[in-house]
Amino acid sequence: MSALFNFHSFLTVVLLGICTCTFVKMHFPAILEQRNGFRGFFWKAARIGERLSPWVAVGCFTMGMSIIFF
């Protein structure tokens, strides 16, 4: 089943995308300098990860616990 049709999988993909973009921006900032076009989407995801990092961390922890136990 595709992640688009399963809400739980969709949230997992979104959280992993945000975390990955933030990690890439911290280690290789030149890759995500462009703020428009296709790379702009990843720049915005990295910005969400930077500014809302406590909430993203709680979301990742909660998602991990739900995957393990449910």
All heavy atoms as TSV, in Angstrom:
chain	resi	resn	atom	element	x	y	z
A	1	MET	N	N	0.838	-1.176	0.000
A	1	MET	CA	C	0.000	0.000	0.000
A	1	MET	C	C	0.887	1.245	0.000
A	1	MET	O	O	1.893	1.302	0.674
A	1	MET	CB	C	-0.907	-0.021	1.228
A	1	MET	CG	C	-1.802	1.189	1.336
A	1	MET	SD	S	-2.905	1.112	2.739
A	1	MET	CE	C	-4.287	0.373	1.960
A	2	SER	N	N	0.490	2.224	-0.736
A	2	SER	CA	C	1.253	3.457	-0.844
A	2	SER	C	C	1.149	4.276	0.438
A	2	SER	O	O	0.157	4.213	1.159
A	2	SER	CB	C	0.724	4.278	-2.020
A	2	SER	OG	O	1.353	5.525	-2.058
A	3	ALA	N	N	2.174	5.057	0.716
A	3	ALA	CA	C	2.171	5.903	1.912
A	3	ALA	C	C	1.142	7.025	1.804
A	3	ALA	O	O	0.768	7.617	2.805
A	3	ALA	CB	C	3.552	6.492	2.145
A	4	LEU	N	N	0.681	7.323	0.600
A	4	LEU	CA	C	-0.311	8.386	0.441
A	4	LEU	C	C	-1.694	7.959	0.910
A	4	LEU	O	O	-2.512	8.782	1.270
A	4	LEU	CB	C	-0.378	8.820	-1.025
A	4	LEU	CG	C	0.883	9.470	-1.564
A	4	LEU	CD1	C	0.711	9.755	-3.049
A	4	LEU	CD2	C	1.203	10.732	-0.817
A	5	PHE	N	N	-1.972	6.658	0.892
A	5	PHE	CA	C	-3.300	6.176	1.246
A	5	PHE	C	C	-3.403	5.706	2.691
A	5	PHE	O	O	-4.485	5.431	3.172
A	5	PHE	CB	C	-3.710	5.045	0.308
A	5	PHE	CG	C	-3.777	5.486	-1.122
A	5	PHE	CD1	C	-2.953	4.924	-2.060
A	5	PHE	CD2	C	-4.645	6.483	-1.511
A	5	PHE	CE1	C	-2.991	5.327	-3.380
A	5	PHE	CE2	C	-4.701	6.912	-2.819
A	5	PHE	CZ	C	-3.880	6.328	-3.758
A	6	ASN	N	N	-2.288	5.594	3.369
A	6	ASN	CA	C	-2.275	5.185	4.763
A	6	ASN	C	C	-1.754	6.372	5.580
A	6	ASN	O	O	-0.601	6.777	5.433
A	6	ASN	CB	C	-1.374	3.963	4.933
A	6	ASN	CG	C	-1.422	3.400	6.326
A	6	ASN	OD1	O	-2.016	3.980	7.223
A	6	ASN	ND2	N	-0.791	2.249	6.507
A	7	PHE	N	N	-2.591	6.929	6.446
A	7	PHE	CA	C	-2.233	8.149	7.169
A	7	PHE	C	C	-1.021	7.933	8.068
A	7	PHE	O	O	-0.153	8.797	8.176
A	7	PHE	CB	C	-3.433	8.649	7.978
A	7	PHE	CG	C	-3.201	9.981	8.605
A	7	PHE	CD1	C	-3.091	11.117	7.828
A	7	PHE	CD2	C	-3.079	10.100	9.976
A	7	PHE	CE1	C	-2.866	12.352	8.401
A	7	PHE	CE2	C	-2.865	11.333	10.564
A	7	PHE	CZ	C	-2.760	12.462	9.768
A	8	HIS	N	N	-0.935	6.800	8.711
A	8	HIS	CA	C	0.192	6.503	9.595
A	8	HIS	C	C	1.500	6.491	8.812
A	8	HIS	O	O	2.510	7.065	9.232
A	8	HIS	CB	C	-0.053	5.153	10.272
A	8	HIS	CG	C	0.914	4.844	11.356
A	8	HIS	ND1	N	2.034	4.108	11.137
A	8	HIS	CD2	C	0.926	5.180	12.667
A	8	HIS	CE1	C	2.696	3.983	12.265
A	8	HIS	NE2	N	2.040	4.635	13.214
A	9	SER	N	N	1.506	5.867	7.651
A	9	SER	CA	C	2.702	5.830	6.809
A	9	SER	C	C	3.028	7.209	6.253
A	9	SER	O	O	4.201	7.578	6.133
A	9	SER	CB	C	2.504	4.852	5.656
A	9	SER	OG	O	2.328	3.555	6.144
A	10	PHE	N	N	2.011	7.962	5.911
A	10	PHE	CA	C	2.221	9.320	5.407
A	10	PHE	C	C	2.907	10.188	6.451
A	10	PHE	O	O	3.859	10.913	6.146
A	10	PHE	CB	C	0.885	9.938	4.986
A	10	PHE	CG	C	0.999	11.344	4.498
A	10	PHE	CD1	C	1.564	11.615	3.263
A	10	PHE	CD2	C	0.545	12.397	5.268
A	10	PHE	CE1	C	1.682	12.913	2.804
A	10	PHE	CE2	C	0.646	13.695	4.824
A	10	PHE	CZ	C	1.224	13.960	3.593
A	11	LEU	N	N	2.459	10.120	7.704
A	11	LEU	CA	C	3.105	10.895	8.770
A	11	LEU	C	C	4.549	10.457	8.985
A	11	LEU	O	O	5.428	11.291	9.226
A	11	LEU	CB	C	2.320	10.756	10.069
A	11	LEU	CG	C	1.019	11.535	10.145
A	11	LEU	CD1	C	0.340	11.261	11.478
A	11	LEU	CD2	C	1.249	13.014	9.964
A	12	THR	N	N	4.805	9.169	8.871
A	12	THR	CA	C	6.165	8.673	9.006
A	12	THR	C	C	7.060	9.233	7.908
A	12	THR	O	O	8.180	9.687	8.169
A	12	THR	CB	C	6.179	7.134	8.969
A	12	THR	OG1	O	5.329	6.639	9.993
A	12	THR	CG2	C	7.575	6.596	9.163
A	13	VAL	N	N	6.579	9.225	6.684
A	13	VAL	CA	C	7.362	9.737	5.559
A	13	VAL	C	C	7.614	11.233	5.714
A	13	VAL	O	O	8.722	11.721	5.472
A	13	VAL	CB	C	6.645	9.424	4.228
A	13	VAL	CG1	C	7.272	10.179	3.074
A	13	VAL	CG2	C	6.661	7.938	3.962
A	14	VAL	N	N	6.612	11.987	6.151
A	14	VAL	CA	C	6.779	13.434	6.333
A	14	VAL	C	C	7.800	13.729	7.427
A	14	VAL	O	O	8.690	14.569	7.247
A	14	VAL	CB	C	5.417	14.102	6.634
A	14	VAL	CG1	C	5.597	15.526	7.108
A	14	VAL	CG2	C	4.530	14.057	5.412
A	15	LEU	N	N	7.689	13.047	8.563
A	15	LEU	CA	C	8.653	13.274	9.646
A	15	LEU	C	C	10.069	12.881	9.239
A	15	LEU	O	O	11.030	13.600	9.542
A	15	LEU	CB	C	8.232	12.498	10.894
A	15	LEU	CG	C	7.120	13.128	11.711
A	15	LEU	CD1	C	6.671	12.173	12.799
A	15	LEU	CD2	C	7.572	14.438	12.318
A	16	LEU	N	N	10.220	11.768	8.563
A	16	LEU	CA	C	11.552	11.371	8.104
A	16	LEU	C	C	12.094	12.344	7.070
A	16	LEU	O	O	13.302	12.635	7.049
A	16	LEU	CB	C	11.518	9.956	7.536
A	16	LEU	CG	C	11.370	8.839	8.567
A	16	LEU	CD1	C	11.218	7.499	7.865
A	16	LEU	CD2	C	12.547	8.819	9.514
A	17	GLY	N	N	11.236	12.875	6.221
A	17	GLY	CA	C	11.665	13.873	5.238
A	17	GLY	C	C	12.147	15.145	5.901
A	17	GLY	O	O	13.180	15.712	5.522
A	18	ILE	N	N	11.418	15.615	6.898
A	18	ILE	CA	C	11.814	16.825	7.626
A	18	ILE	C	C	13.147	16.609	8.334
A	18	ILE	O	O	14.048	17.450	8.261
A	18	ILE	CB	C	10.717	17.238	8.622
A	18	ILE	CG1	C	9.505	17.777	7.872
A	18	ILE	CG2	C	11.234	18.276	9.613
A	18	ILE	CD1	C	8.300	18.027	8.755
A	19	CYS	N	N	13.290	15.475	8.995
A	19	CYS	CA	C	14.537	15.196	9.712
A	19	CYS	C	C	15.715	15.057	8.755
A	19	CYS	O	O	16.815	15.544	9.030
A	19	CYS	CB	C	14.380	13.929	10.544
A	19	CYS	SG	S	13.226	14.111	11.908
A	20	THR	N	N	15.501	14.410	7.613
A	20	THR	CA	C	16.573	14.233	6.638
A	20	THR	C	C	17.001	15.566	6.040
A	20	THR	O	O	18.203	15.844	5.905
A	20	THR	CB	C	16.121	13.275	5.524
A	20	THR	OG1	O	15.757	12.031	6.115
A	20	THR	CG2	C	17.217	13.062	4.511
A	21	CYS	N	N	16.030	16.404	5.680
A	21	CYS	CA	C	16.368	17.710	5.108
A	21	CYS	C	C	17.118	18.581	6.105
A	21	CYS	O	O	18.057	19.290	5.737
A	21	CYS	CB	C	15.101	18.412	4.634
A	21	CYS	SG	S	14.360	17.668	3.180
A	22	THR	N	N	16.723	18.531	7.367
A	22	THR	CA	C	17.409	19.307	8.392
A	22	THR	C	C	18.844	18.811	8.574
A	22	THR	O	O	19.779	19.608	8.684
A	22	THR	CB	C	16.649	19.220	9.721
A	22	THR	OG1	O	15.300	19.628	9.501
A	22	THR	CG2	C	17.269	20.111	10.767
A	23	PHE	N	N	19.027	17.498	8.577
A	23	PHE	CA	C	20.366	16.922	8.712
A	23	PHE	C	C	21.255	17.326	7.542
A	23	PHE	O	O	22.410	17.727	7.736
A	23	PHE	CB	C	20.260	15.401	8.807
A	23	PHE	CG	C	21.579	14.710	8.913
A	23	PHE	CD1	C	22.229	14.642	10.133
A	23	PHE	CD2	C	22.174	14.137	7.804
A	23	PHE	CE1	C	23.459	14.005	10.239
A	23	PHE	CE2	C	23.398	13.515	7.899
A	23	PHE	CZ	C	24.039	13.437	9.119
A	24	VAL	N	N	20.719	17.240	6.336
A	24	VAL	CA	C	21.504	17.595	5.141
A	24	VAL	C	C	21.868	19.072	5.164
A	24	VAL	O	O	22.990	19.452	4.838
A	24	VAL	CB	C	20.728	17.226	3.853
A	24	VAL	CG1	C	21.366	17.839	2.633
A	24	VAL	CG2	C	20.650	15.724	3.707
A	25	LYS	N	N	20.932	19.924	5.580
A	25	LYS	CA	C	21.219	21.366	5.612
A	25	LYS	C	C	22.279	21.705	6.655
A	25	LYS	O	O	23.080	22.611	6.450
A	25	LYS	CB	C	19.948	22.155	5.884
A	25	LYS	CG	C	20.191	23.638	5.744
A	25	LYS	CD	C	18.935	24.437	5.808
A	25	LYS	CE	C	19.300	25.884	5.596
A	25	LYS	NZ	N	18.316	26.775	6.096
A	26	MET	N	N	22.291	20.987	7.766
A	26	MET	CA	C	23.297	21.258	8.794
A	26	MET	C	C	24.699	20.842	8.340
A	26	MET	O	O	25.677	21.507	8.656
A	26	MET	CB	C	22.946	20.518	10.088
A	26	MET	CG	C	21.732	21.051	10.770
A	26	MET	SD	S	22.013	22.731	11.301
A	26	MET	CE	C	20.355	23.303	11.437
A	27	HIS	N	N	24.801	19.760	7.591
A	27	HIS	CA	C	26.112	19.259	7.189
A	27	HIS	C	C	26.577	19.795	5.833
A	27	HIS	O	O	27.776	19.938	5.613
A	27	HIS	CB	C	26.116	17.734	7.176
A	27	HIS	CG	C	26.067	17.150	8.545
A	27	HIS	ND1	N	27.148	17.149	9.397
A	27	HIS	CD2	C	25.060	16.574	9.243
A	27	HIS	CE1	C	26.813	16.596	10.536
A	27	HIS	NE2	N	25.539	16.229	10.473
A	28	PHE	N	N	25.644	20.034	4.923
A	28	PHE	CA	C	25.977	20.525	3.582
A	28	PHE	C	C	25.051	21.691	3.229
A	28	PHE	O	O	24.100	21.528	2.461
A	28	PHE	CB	C	25.812	19.408	2.541
A	28	PHE	CG	C	26.537	18.151	2.885
A	28	PHE	CD1	C	25.847	17.041	3.327
A	28	PHE	CD2	C	27.919	18.076	2.771
A	28	PHE	CE1	C	26.513	15.876	3.642
A	28	PHE	CE2	C	28.591	16.912	3.087
A	28	PHE	CZ	C	27.882	15.805	3.528
A	29	PRO	N	N	25.280	22.875	3.779
A	29	PRO	CA	C	24.346	23.992	3.574
A	29	PRO	C	C	24.268	24.478	2.129
A	29	PRO	O	O	23.250	25.038	1.729
A	29	PRO	CB	C	24.877	25.088	4.496
A	29	PRO	CG	C	26.270	24.724	4.802
A	29	PRO	CD	C	26.387	23.242	4.651
A	30	ALA	N	N	25.290	24.247	1.331
A	30	ALA	CA	C	25.266	24.730	-0.051
A	30	ALA	C	C	24.242	23.994	-0.906
A	30	ALA	O	O	23.756	24.538	-1.893
A	30	ALA	CB	C	26.650	24.584	-0.675
A	31	ILE	N	N	23.897	22.775	-0.516
A	31	ILE	CA	C	22.941	21.994	-1.307
A	31	ILE	C	C	21.551	22.627	-1.261
A	31	ILE	O	O	20.837	22.651	-2.263
A	31	ILE	CB	C	22.886	20.541	-0.792
A	31	ILE	CG1	C	24.210	19.847	-1.079
A	31	ILE	CG2	C	21.738	19.777	-1.442
A	31	ILE	CD1	C	24.293	18.452	-0.506
A	32	LEU	N	N	21.172	23.159	-0.114
A	32	LEU	CA	C	19.814	23.689	0.049
A	32	LEU	C	C	19.782	25.216	0.114
A	32	LEU	O	O	18.940	25.792	0.795
A	32	LEU	CB	C	19.168	23.095	1.300
A	32	LEU	CG	C	18.915	21.595	1.256
A	32	LEU	CD1	C	18.349	21.119	2.580
A	32	LEU	CD2	C	17.983	21.238	0.132
A	33	GLU	N	N	20.689	25.890	-0.588
A	33	GLU	CA	C	20.657	27.350	-0.608
A	33	GLU	C	C	19.524	27.901	-1.451
A	33	GLU	O	O	18.967	28.941	-1.143
A	33	GLU	CB	C	21.980	27.894	-1.143
A	33	GLU	CG	C	23.074	27.937	-0.127
A	33	GLU	CD	C	24.339	28.539	-0.697
A	33	GLU	OE1	O	24.346	28.924	-1.868
A	33	GLU	OE2	O	25.316	28.616	0.051
A	34	GLN	N	N	19.188	27.230	-2.515
A	34	GLN	CA	C	18.153	27.713	-3.433
A	34	GLN	C	C	16.779	27.578	-2.767
A	34	GLN	O	O	16.405	26.514	-2.286
A	34	GLN	CB	C	18.191	26.892	-4.722
A	34	GLN	CG	C	17.387	27.479	-5.826
A	34	GLN	CD	C	17.591	26.680	-7.102
A	34	GLN	OE1	O	18.187	25.620	-7.094
A	34	GLN	NE2	N	17.085	27.214	-8.180
A	35	ARG	N	N	16.031	28.677	-2.754
A	35	ARG	CA	C	14.757	28.700	-2.042
A	35	ARG	C	C	13.545	28.607	-2.952
A	35	ARG	O	O	12.423	28.765	-2.495
A	35	ARG	CB	C	14.650	29.979	-1.226
A	35	ARG	CG	C	15.685	30.061	-0.150
A	35	ARG	CD	C	15.507	31.311	0.653
A	35	ARG	NE	N	16.572	31.423	1.637
A	35	ARG	CZ	C	16.690	32.416	2.459
A	35	ARG	NH1	N	15.842	33.407	2.422
A	35	ARG	NH2	N	17.671	32.431	3.329
A	36	ASN	N	N	13.749	28.352	-4.205
A	36	ASN	CA	C	12.600	28.220	-5.099
A	36	ASN	C	C	12.781	26.977	-5.957
A	36	ASN	O	O	13.858	26.413	-6.030
A	36	ASN	CB	C	12.422	29.459	-5.979
A	36	ASN	CG	C	13.677	29.817	-6.736
A	36	ASN	OD1	O	14.646	29.076	-6.721
A	36	ASN	ND2	N	13.659	30.957	-7.386
A	37	GLY	N	N	11.707	26.553	-6.580
A	37	GLY	CA	C	11.766	25.366	-7.404
A	37	GLY	C	C	11.725	24.092	-6.581
A	37	GLY	O	O	11.184	24.054	-5.468
A	38	PHE	N	N	12.288	23.040	-7.148
A	38	PHE	CA	C	12.248	21.722	-6.503
A	38	PHE	C	C	13.036	21.704	-5.198
A	38	PHE	O	O	12.592	21.125	-4.210
A	38	PHE	CB	C	12.789	20.677	-7.484
A	38	PHE	CG	C	12.658	19.275	-6.993
A	38	PHE	CD1	C	11.406	18.695	-6.852
A	38	PHE	CD2	C	13.782	18.541	-6.674
A	38	PHE	CE1	C	11.286	17.390	-6.407
A	38	PHE	CE2	C	13.666	17.245	-6.228
A	38	PHE	CZ	C	12.420	16.661	-6.098
A	39	ARG	N	N	14.208	22.334	-5.187
A	39	ARG	CA	C	15.006	22.374	-3.955
A	39	ARG	C	C	14.366	23.246	-2.887
A	39	ARG	O	O	14.643	23.093	-1.703
A	39	ARG	CB	C	16.405	22.893	-4.242
A	39	ARG	CG	C	17.283	21.901	-4.912
A	39	ARG	CD	C	18.703	22.408	-4.869
A	39	ARG	NE	N	19.471	21.848	-5.958
A	39	ARG	CZ	C	20.671	22.247	-6.274
A	39	ARG	NH1	N	21.217	23.237	-5.610
A	39	ARG	NH2	N	21.315	21.684	-7.263
A	40	GLY	N	N	13.501	24.162	-3.287
A	40	GLY	CA	C	12.816	25.014	-2.322
A	40	GLY	C	C	11.928	24.234	-1.381
A	40	GLY	O	O	11.767	24.589	-0.213
A	41	PHE	N	N	11.331	23.166	-1.880
A	41	PHE	CA	C	10.506	22.305	-1.027
A	41	PHE	C	C	11.353	21.698	0.088
A	41	PHE	O	O	10.946	21.663	1.251
A	41	PHE	CB	C	9.860	21.203	-1.877
A	41	PHE	CG	C	9.085	20.219	-1.080
A	41	PHE	CD1	C	7.837	20.546	-0.593
A	41	PHE	CD2	C	9.610	18.963	-0.811
A	41	PHE	CE1	C	7.107	19.630	0.154
A	41	PHE	CE2	C	8.905	18.049	-0.074
A	41	PHE	CZ	C	7.646	18.385	0.407
A	42	PHE	N	N	12.547	21.240	-0.248
A	42	PHE	CA	C	13.435	20.651	0.754
A	42	PHE	C	C	13.996	21.714	1.692
A	42	PHE	O	O	14.221	21.444	2.869
A	42	PHE	CB	C	14.553	19.870	0.069
A	42	PHE	CG	C	14.038	18.718	-0.742
A	42	PHE	CD1	C	14.167	18.708	-2.115
A	42	PHE	CD2	C	13.401	17.659	-0.134
A	42	PHE	CE1	C	13.686	17.656	-2.865
A	42	PHE	CE2	C	12.914	16.593	-0.867
A	42	PHE	CZ	C	13.054	16.593	-2.241
A	43	TRP	N	N	14.218	22.934	1.165
A	43	TRP	CA	C	14.669	24.033	2.022
A	43	TRP	C	C	13.597	24.348	3.068
A	43	TRP	O	O	13.906	24.573	4.239
A	43	TRP	CB	C	14.963	25.268	1.174
A	43	TRP	CG	C	15.408	26.435	1.987
A	43	TRP	CD1	C	16.665	26.685	2.430
A	43	TRP	CD2	C	14.591	27.498	2.481
A	43	TRP	NE1	N	16.681	27.847	3.164
A	43	TRP	CE2	C	15.409	28.360	3.217
A	43	TRP	CE3	C	13.239	27.802	2.376
A	43	TRP	CZ2	C	14.939	29.495	3.831
A	43	TRP	CZ3	C	12.763	28.939	2.995
A	43	TRP	CH2	C	13.608	29.770	3.712
A	44	LYS	N	N	12.336	24.355	2.642
A	44	LYS	CA	C	11.237	24.623	3.576
A	44	LYS	C	C	11.114	23.517	4.613
A	44	LYS	O	O	10.849	23.793	5.793
A	44	LYS	CB	C	9.930	24.780	2.819
A	44	LYS	CG	C	9.873	26.057	2.031
A	44	LYS	CD	C	8.610	26.141	1.208
A	44	LYS	CE	C	8.684	27.363	0.309
A	44	LYS	NZ	N	7.549	27.468	-0.588
A	45	ALA	N	N	11.299	22.280	4.211
A	45	ALA	CA	C	11.254	21.169	5.166
A	45	ALA	C	C	12.396	21.291	6.177
A	45	ALA	O	O	12.202	21.042	7.367
A	45	ALA	CB	C	11.335	19.837	4.434
A	46	ALA	N	N	13.571	21.705	5.712
A	46	ALA	CA	C	14.697	21.892	6.630
A	46	ALA	C	C	14.428	23.048	7.584
A	46	ALA	O	O	14.788	22.988	8.763
A	46	ALA	CB	C	15.979	22.145	5.844
A	47	ARG	N	N	13.786	24.106	7.096
A	47	ARG	CA	C	13.448	25.246	7.947
A	47	ARG	C	C	12.450	24.836	9.028
A	47	ARG	O	O	12.553	25.250	10.177
A	47	ARG	CB	C	12.885	26.372	7.093
A	47	ARG	CG	C	12.555	27.601	7.865
A	47	ARG	CD	C	13.755	28.160	8.555
A	47	ARG	NE	N	14.450	29.042	7.651
A	47	ARG	CZ	C	15.605	29.568	7.925
A	47	ARG	NH1	N	16.204	29.310	9.053
A	47	ARG	NH2	N	16.181	30.360	7.071
A	48	ILE	N	N	11.484	24.004	8.679
A	48	ILE	CA	C	10.532	23.491	9.666
A	48	ILE	C	C	11.283	22.689	10.718
A	48	ILE	O	O	11.018	22.820	11.924
A	48	ILE	CB	C	9.456	22.627	8.981
A	48	ILE	CG1	C	8.527	23.502	8.160
A	48	ILE	CG2	C	8.651	21.831	10.008
A	48	ILE	CD1	C	7.587	22.729	7.268
A	49	GLY	N	N	12.210	21.855	10.299
A	49	GLY	CA	C	12.999	21.059	11.241
A	49	GLY	C	C	13.855	21.905	12.155
A	49	GLY	O	O	14.069	21.568	13.319
A	50	GLU	N	N	14.362	23.035	11.638
A	50	GLU	CA	C	15.187	23.914	12.467
A	50	GLU	C	C	14.349	24.680	13.479
A	50	GLU	O	O	14.710	24.768	14.653
A	50	GLU	CB	C	15.916	24.924	11.591
A	50	GLU	CG	C	17.001	24.346	10.740
A	50	GLU	CD	C	17.550	25.366	9.764
A	50	GLU	OE1	O	16.964	26.456	9.630
A	50	GLU	OE2	O	18.565	25.060	9.130
A	51	ARG	N	N	13.265	25.250	13.038
A	51	ARG	CA	C	12.485	26.123	13.909
A	51	ARG	C	C	11.573	25.370	14.862
A	51	ARG	O	O	11.293	25.843	15.962
A	51	ARG	CB	C	11.659	27.079	13.063
A	51	ARG	CG	C	12.538	28.056	12.341
A	51	ARG	CD	C	11.746	29.147	11.750
A	51	ARG	NE	N	12.642	30.102	11.100
A	51	ARG	CZ	C	12.245	31.208	10.553
A	51	ARG	NH1	N	10.972	31.499	10.545
A	51	ARG	NH2	N	13.117	32.020	10.004
A	52	LEU	N	N	11.065	24.242	14.442
A	52	LEU	CA	C	10.149	23.473	15.280
A	52	LEU	C	C	10.795	22.194	15.785
A	52	LEU	O	O	10.120	21.180	15.962
A	52	LEU	CB	C	8.877	23.140	14.499
A	52	LEU	CG	C	8.048	24.327	14.021
A	52	LEU	CD1	C	6.900	23.844	13.165
A	52	LEU	CD2	C	7.530	25.123	15.196
A	53	SER	N	N	12.101	22.227	16.028
A	53	SER	CA	C	12.822	21.009	16.368
A	53	SER	C	C	12.298	20.293	17.612
A	53	SER	O	O	12.255	19.064	17.615
A	53	SER	CB	C	14.317	21.278	16.497
A	53	SER	OG	O	14.580	22.230	17.476
A	54	PRO	N	N	11.863	20.983	18.672
A	54	PRO	CA	C	11.307	20.222	19.807
A	54	PRO	C	C	10.026	19.479	19.418
A	54	PRO	O	O	9.838	18.326	19.811
A	54	PRO	CB	C	11.007	21.284	20.870
A	54	PRO	CG	C	11.843	22.444	20.503
A	54	PRO	CD	C	12.003	22.404	19.026
A	55	TRP	N	N	9.193	20.093	18.623
A	55	TRP	CA	C	7.951	19.448	18.202
A	55	TRP	C	C	8.220	18.320	17.227
A	55	TRP	O	O	7.553	17.270	17.268
A	55	TRP	CB	C	6.992	20.462	17.599
A	55	TRP	CG	C	6.475	21.422	18.615
A	55	TRP	CD1	C	6.865	22.712	18.784
A	55	TRP	CD2	C	5.529	21.152	19.640
A	55	TRP	NE1	N	6.197	23.266	19.834
A	55	TRP	CE2	C	5.367	22.329	20.382
A	55	TRP	CE3	C	4.795	20.031	20.002
A	55	TRP	CZ2	C	4.498	22.420	21.462
A	55	TRP	CZ3	C	3.926	20.129	21.076
A	55	TRP	CH2	C	3.783	21.302	21.791
A	56	VAL	N	N	9.173	18.499	16.346
A	56	VAL	CA	C	9.535	17.436	15.411
A	56	VAL	C	C	10.134	16.262	16.178
A	56	VAL	O	O	9.835	15.105	15.874
A	56	VAL	CB	C	10.514	17.965	14.334
A	56	VAL	CG1	C	11.054	16.842	13.480
A	56	VAL	CG2	C	9.827	19.000	13.458
A	57	ALA	N	N	10.947	16.537	17.174
A	57	ALA	CA	C	11.529	15.470	17.983
A	57	ALA	C	C	10.451	14.691	18.733
A	57	ALA	O	O	10.492	13.453	18.787
A	57	ALA	CB	C	12.537	16.049	18.973
A	58	VAL	N	N	9.490	15.396	19.297
A	58	VAL	CA	C	8.377	14.722	19.980
A	58	VAL	C	C	7.575	13.891	18.983
A	58	VAL	O	O	7.173	12.760	19.282
A	58	VAL	CB	C	7.471	15.760	20.703
A	58	VAL	CG1	C	6.172	15.135	21.156
A	58	VAL	CG2	C	8.211	16.366	21.873
A	59	GLY	N	N	7.355	14.441	17.798
A	59	GLY	CA	C	6.641	13.697	16.761
A	59	GLY	C	C	7.386	12.448	16.342
A	59	GLY	O	O	6.776	11.383	16.159
A	60	CYS	N	N	8.691	12.539	16.186
A	60	CYS	CA	C	9.493	11.370	15.811
A	60	CYS	C	C	9.481	10.320	16.918
A	60	CYS	O	O	9.370	9.124	16.650
A	60	CYS	CB	C	10.931	11.780	15.506
A	60	CYS	SG	S	11.114	12.661	13.958
A	61	PHE	N	N	9.589	10.765	18.151
A	61	PHE	CA	C	9.555	9.825	19.281
A	61	PHE	C	C	8.200	9.128	19.360
A	61	PHE	O	O	8.127	7.913	19.529
A	61	PHE	CB	C	9.857	10.566	20.587
A	61	PHE	CG	C	9.857	9.670	21.780
A	61	PHE	CD1	C	10.938	8.844	22.017
A	61	PHE	CD2	C	8.790	9.653	22.653
A	61	PHE	CE1	C	10.950	8.003	23.117
A	61	PHE	CE2	C	8.783	8.816	23.748
A	61	PHE	CZ	C	9.876	7.986	23.986
A	62	THR	N	N	7.132	9.901	19.232
A	62	THR	CA	C	5.789	9.334	19.280
A	62	THR	C	C	5.558	8.359	18.126
A	62	THR	O	O	4.983	7.278	18.319
A	62	THR	CB	C	4.734	10.453	19.240
A	62	THR	OG1	O	4.996	11.363	20.302
A	62	THR	CG2	C	3.343	9.907	19.369
A	63	MET	N	N	6.011	8.734	16.940
A	63	MET	CA	C	5.845	7.862	15.780
A	63	MET	C	C	6.651	6.577	15.965
A	63	MET	O	O	6.178	5.491	15.634
A	63	MET	CB	C	6.294	8.587	14.507
A	63	MET	CG	C	5.978	7.834	13.254
A	63	MET	SD	S	4.240	7.507	13.006
A	63	MET	CE	C	3.596	9.139	12.853
A	64	GLY	N	N	7.847	6.682	16.516
A	64	GLY	CA	C	8.651	5.490	16.772
A	64	GLY	C	C	7.997	4.554	17.769
A	64	GLY	O	O	7.961	3.334	17.569
A	65	MET	N	N	7.445	5.115	18.827
A	65	MET	CA	C	6.755	4.291	19.816
A	65	MET	C	C	5.499	3.637	19.221
A	65	MET	O	O	5.210	2.475	19.518
A	65	MET	CB	C	6.367	5.127	21.045
A	65	MET	CG	C	7.529	5.539	21.895
A	65	MET	SD	S	8.345	4.128	22.617
A	65	MET	CE	C	9.956	4.291	21.905
A	66	SER	N	N	4.783	4.359	18.401
A	66	SER	CA	C	3.574	3.784	17.797
A	66	SER	C	C	3.928	2.682	16.807
A	66	SER	O	O	3.187	1.699	16.672
A	66	SER	CB	C	2.722	4.864	17.134
A	66	SER	OG	O	3.338	5.330	15.959
A	67	ILE	N	N	5.057	2.826	16.107
A	67	ILE	CA	C	5.479	1.773	15.175
A	67	ILE	C	C	5.928	0.529	15.939
A	67	ILE	O	O	5.615	-0.606	15.561
A	67	ILE	CB	C	6.601	2.284	14.256
A	67	ILE	CG1	C	6.024	3.285	13.251
A	67	ILE	CG2	C	7.278	1.146	13.515
A	67	ILE	CD1	C	7.063	3.994	12.427
A	68	ILE	N	N	6.617	0.724	17.044
A	68	ILE	CA	C	7.114	-0.409	17.813
A	68	ILE	C	C	5.976	-1.164	18.504
A	68	ILE	O	O	5.921	-2.396	18.470
A	68	ILE	CB	C	8.147	0.052	18.852
A	68	ILE	CG1	C	9.423	0.496	18.149
A	68	ILE	CG2	C	8.459	-1.059	19.857
A	68	ILE	CD1	C	10.442	1.139	19.078
A	69	PHE	N	N	5.051	-0.437	19.109
A	69	PHE	CA	C	4.033	-1.080	19.938
A	69	PHE	C	C	2.708	-1.336	19.246
A	69	PHE	O	O	1.889	-2.097	19.745
A	69	PHE	CB	C	3.807	-0.257	21.206
A	69	PHE	CG	C	5.005	-0.239	22.097
A	69	PHE	CD1	C	5.674	0.948	22.356
A	69	PHE	CD2	C	5.502	-1.399	22.654
A	69	PHE	CE1	C	6.787	0.968	23.183
A	69	PHE	CE2	C	6.613	-1.392	23.467
A	69	PHE	CZ	C	7.264	-0.199	23.741
A	70	PHE	N	N	2.444	-0.685	18.126
A	70	PHE	CA	C	1.128	-0.882	17.484
A	70	PHE	C	C	1.327	-1.385	16.126
A	70	PHE	O	O	1.376	-1.263	15.145
A	70	PHE	CB	C	0.300	0.397	17.503
A	70	PHE	CG	C	0.025	0.886	18.892
A	70	PHE	CD1	C	0.626	2.035	19.364
A	70	PHE	CD2	C	-0.820	0.189	19.733
A	70	PHE	CE1	C	0.375	2.501	20.648
A	70	PHE	CE2	C	-1.074	0.644	20.999
A	70	PHE	CZ	C	-0.488	1.794	21.469
